[in-house]
Amino acid sequence: MRPVAIFRFSPTEGPAFFADWLDAQRIAWRLIPLDGGAPVPSDPREFAGLGMMGGPMSANDDLPWNAPLLSLLRDAVAADVPVIGHCLGGQLFAKALGAPVMRARVPEIGWLDVEARDLRAREEWFGGRAAFTTFQWHYDAFSLPPGATRALTGAFNPEQGFVVDDRHIGFQCHVEMTRPLVETWLAAGADELPTVTSDSMQTEADIRRALDERVAGLNALASCVYARWARGLRR
């Protein structure tokens, strides 16, 4: 099988549980560190699928890899090469499909609940879960792309996940978290954390509360997502 291409936008936002899951399934993957100057591939058919991680920048920033990556994502959809985007990756995917990315209604940081209201998406992608707790750390948000199905919604930013052609999925939230990744973000983003928890933003102490249990629950959910996504991988 061709490898899955994993696009990294920041050294602090690696593939984490996404790579762990691929390794456990013996699915080859190749890291493409755009933050390190790696070029954007020209043909999505070189890969079994395309995965995009998070990053602190905006999908609207004028970065050298932005335009070629958006073009690659559109080509991937046209060629039935499955795409998955996590947070910034989801924003870039939405933008590639014609949806605006703008400042979020409110920032979201910490463990927050989302709902899967679309019954098909709930059963197909989320193991039948009507709602679950995921991890958030973002200031921008996307609108629903034309032709996409709203797969997840939340109390503060309504677009938390979408599915396209029953093959591609984009997230505003993070489903790839591991304890080391949470620890990395808490250290790197310490000055962004509130001193008092609000409805949409949590303190470091509240993010750490029951951390292993929360990560384990999220990994179980992500396993359902990744297994459904992997069904479309090109051989």
C-alpha positions in Angstrom: 0.0 0.0 0.0 1.1 3.6 -0.6 1.9 5.5 2.6 -0.5 7.9 4.3 0.9 11.4 4.0 0.8 13.3 7.4 1.3 17.1 7.1 2.8 18.8 10.1 2.5 22.6 10.5 4.3 23.0 13.8 7.0 20.9 15.6 4.7 21.0 18.7 1.8 19.5 16.9 2.9 16.1 15.6 0.6 13.2 14.6 0.4 11.7 18.2 -2.4 9.1 18.4 -3.1 9.2 14.7 0.4 7.8 14.0 0.0 5.4 16.9 -3.2 4.0 15.4 -1.6 3.7 11.9 1.4 1.9 13.4 -0.9 -0.5 15.3 -2.7 -1.3 12.0 0.6 -1.7 10.1 -0.3 1.1 7.8 2.7 3.0 6.5 2.9 6.7 6.8 5.2 9.5 5.8 5.6 12.7 7.8 5.8 15.9 5.6 7.0 18.7 7.9 5.9 21.8 6.2 7.1 23.8 9.2 10.6 22.5 8.3 10.4 23.6 4.6 9.3 20.3 3.1 7.6 20.8 -0.3 3.9 20.1 -0.8 3.6 17.0 -3.1 2.0 17.6 -6.5 -0.1 14.5 -6.9 -2.3 13.1 -4.1 -2.4 9.7 -5.8 1.1 9.1 -4.6 -0.5 8.4 -1.2 -3.1 6.1 0.3 -4.6 9.1 2.1 -3.8 12.6 3.4 -3.8 13.5 7.1 -3.3 17.0 8.4 -2.5 18.0 12.0 -3.0 21.2 14.0 -1.0 24.3 14.2 -0.9 27.8 15.9 -1.3 29.7 12.6 -4.4 30.6 10.7 -5.6 29.0 7.6 -5.8 32.5 6.2 -2.2 33.3 6.8 -0.1 34.0 3.7 2.3 31.0 4.0 4.3 29.5 1.2 2.6 26.1 1.5 -0.9 27.3 1.8 -1.9 27.6 -1.9 -0.3 24.4 -3.1 -1.8 22.4 -0.1 -5.3 23.7 -0.8 -4.9 22.7 -4.4 -3.6 19.2 -3.4 -6.7 18.8 -1.1 -9.1 19.6 -3.9 -7.3 17.2 -6.2 -7.5 14.5 -3.5 -11.2 14.8 -3.2 -11.5 14.6 -7.0 -9.3 11.5 -7.0 -11.1 9.8 -4.1 -7.9 9.9 -1.9 -9.3 10.2 1.6 -8.5 13.3 3.6 -8.6 13.9 7.4 -7.9 17.2 9.0 -7.4 17.9 12.7 -8.2 21.5 13.9 -6.0 23.7 11.6 -6.0 20.7 9.2 -9.8 20.8 9.3 -9.9 24.5 8.7 -7.6 24.2 5.7 -9.7 21.4 4.3 -12.9 23.4 4.7 -11.2 26.4 3.0 -10.0 24.2 0.1 -13.6 23.2 -0.4 -14.9 26.8 -0.5 -15.9 27.5 3.1 -14.7 30.6 4.9 -12.4 30.4 7.9 -12.9 33.3 10.4 -12.4 34.2 14.0 -14.3 31.9 16.2 -17.3 33.2 18.2 -15.3 32.4 21.3 -11.9 30.7 21.8 -12.1 27.1 23.0 -9.4 25.6 25.2 -9.6 22.4 27.1 -11.9 19.4 27.4 -15.3 20.3 25.9 -18.3 18.3 24.7 -19.5 17.9 21.1 -22.6 16.3 19.7 -23.1 14.0 16.7 -26.6 14.9 15.6 -26.4 13.3 12.1 -27.5 9.7 12.7 -25.5 8.3 9.8 -22.3 10.0 10.8 -22.9 9.0 14.4 -23.1 5.3 13.5 -20.5 5.3 10.8 -17.7 7.5 12.3 -18.3 7.7 16.0 -19.2 4.2 17.1 -22.8 5.2 17.8 -21.9 8.0 20.3 -24.4 10.8 20.3 -22.0 13.0 22.3 -18.5 12.8 23.7 -15.7 14.9 25.2 -12.9 16.1 22.9 -10.0 18.5 23.2 -10.0 22.0 21.9 -7.4 24.7 21.5 -8.4 27.2 18.7 -9.2 30.8 18.0 -10.5 30.4 14.4 -13.4 28.4 13.1 -14.8 27.3 9.7 -18.2 27.3 8.1 -19.7 24.1 6.7 -18.3 23.5 3.2 -20.7 23.3 0.3 -22.0 19.7 -0.1 -20.6 18.5 3.3 -22.5 16.9 6.1 -22.3 18.4 9.6 -21.0 15.5 11.6 -20.3 17.3 14.9 -21.5 20.5 16.6 -20.7 22.2 19.9 -22.2 24.8 22.2 -19.8 27.6 21.3 -18.7 27.0 17.7 -21.4 25.0 15.7 -19.0 23.5 13.2 -16.9 20.9 15.0 -16.7 18.3 12.2 -17.9 17.5 8.7 -17.9 14.6 6.3 -17.6 14.8 2.5 -18.5 12.1 0.1 -18.7 9.6 2.9 -14.9 9.4 2.7 -13.2 12.6 4.0 -13.6 14.1 7.4 -12.5 17.5 8.9 -12.5 18.4 12.6 -12.4 21.7 14.4 -11.7 19.8 17.6 -8.7 17.5 18.3 -9.2 13.7 18.5 -5.5 12.8 18.2 -4.5 13.8 21.8 -2.1 11.8 23.9 -0.7 12.7 27.4 2.6 13.8 25.9 0.9 16.1 23.4 -1.3 17.7 26.1 1.8 18.3 28.2 3.6 19.8 25.2 0.8 22.2 24.6 0.4 23.2 28.2 4.1 24.1 28.3 4.2 25.9 24.9 0.8 27.7 25.4 1.0 28.5 29.1 0.5 32.2 28.5 -2.8 31.5 26.6 -4.4 29.7 29.6 -6.9 31.5 31.7 -6.5 31.9 35.5 -10.1 30.9 36.0 -12.1 28.3 34.1 -15.0 29.6 32.1 -17.6 27.7 29.9 -15.3 27.6 26.9 -11.7 27.8 28.4 -10.1 25.8 31.1 -7.2 26.4 33.5 -4.2 24.1 33.4 -5.4 22.4 36.6 -8.8 21.6 35.0 -7.2 20.4 31.8 -5.0 18.0 33.8 -7.9 16.7 35.9 -8.5 13.0 35.1 -6.1 13.4 32.2 -5.3 9.8 31.6 -9.0 8.8 31.7 -10.0 11.6 29.3 -7.2 10.7 26.9 -8.1 7.0 27.0 -11.7 7.9 26.2 -10.7 10.1 23.4 -8.3 7.4 22.0 -11.2 5.0 21.9 -13.3 7.5 20.0 -10.5 8.3 17.6 -10.0 4.6 16.9 -13.5 4.5 15.5 -12.9 7.6 13.4 -9.6 6.4 12.0 -10.9 2.9 11.3 -13.8 4.3 9.3 -11.5 6.7 7.5 -9.0 3.9 6.7 -11.7 1.9 4.8 -11.2 4.4 2.0 -7.4 4.3 1.7 -6.0 3.7 -1.7 -4.1 0.5 -2.1 
